[in-house]
Amino acid sequence: MKQKLQSLLETTLKSISVAKNEKVLSDLETTILGRKGELTKILRSLSALSVEEKKEVGKFANEIKVELKNKFELQRQVFEAEKFSNIAEEEWLDITFPGIKPEEGSRHPISRFIDEVEDVFGKMGFTFADGPEIEDDWHNFTALNIPPDHPARDMQDTFWVKDMEKIVLRTQTSDVQIRYMENSKPPIRIIAPGKTYRKDSDATHSPMFHQYEGLMIDRDTSLANLKAVLLEALRQLIAPDLNLRFRLSYFPFTEPSIEVDCSCVNCGGSGEMPDGKNCRVCKRTGWLEIGGAGMVHPNVLKNVGIDPEEYNGFAFGFGLERQIMIKYKIDDLRLFFENDLRFLRQFA
Ligand SMILES: [Zn+2]
């Protein structure tokens, strides 16, 4: 028995000295000193010996146990020390090394322009108003003086919500005007930018696009007020030397109705480039269409409970992307929605 213990001690000491790392060391410790370890087994078998032998062998076995425990502990400390001495090699830090610049995002040109619209009109007393993009028939059409069967409903290629009667993705932001007027009393001055939806898709049309809509209701407002407000705002938003032209038009919700054109920023409104060639952007007309406007139709005011004998007002609705395209000379609407960083970085 003593011999068996002696040889276990020797082979274990040898194994400890060649253990490569902490893992190997603790596995070895479990095999020898663990609950089911070799030394433990020997200690348990002592009960079969005589009292005399038990005393002698037991003492020896305990000495071996203590010695091995100390050896394991010592070797563990060696590994620990090595680990810390390696840190200087593996985890060094050069504080003079130049930093790594984090990737920086930037505002999308549409979001940025919406901020500018709110800012410019805000300075003229227009407050921001918002409404739902999924709209009912009343707010999108009927209240705007577009009764059922009116041809204007076909003009705006509408997305209808499946299985829901008379629910649409709003075709213009004018629904916000109705909702706002239903809930407040004149005087009213609001600006309402937002998403709109129509079945249309090419270089200048997208099924989802943005509009911004303005509304002013007060006593004695006029087209002259409208022109003054738009000229001031669009000069700040698009180009400081911009001019505007009003052309008579037709919309169900305004009377009179006008189309708003701005002078071409590409040729300065002359229709001609410095080299005498025709301007491609405005096709030599000198003007670019930007949206519709007019004096709010008395029927619309009646629909929201405002007396058209006492109050009147003007409204306008512009394509938001259209104005950004004019401002920055962008020729394809789809660029706004493709998320190509080469395009977006130019606005950062
Ligand atoms: Zn032009």
Boltz pocket constraint, residues with backbone or C-beta under 6 A from the ligand:
constraints:
  - pocket:
      binder: B
      contacts: [[A, 264], [A, 265], [A, 266], [A, 267], [A, 268], [A, 269], [A, 270], [A, 271], [A, 272], [A, 279], [A, 280], [A, 281], [A, 282], [A, 283], [A, 284], [A, 285], [A, 286], [A, 287]]
      max_distance: 6.0
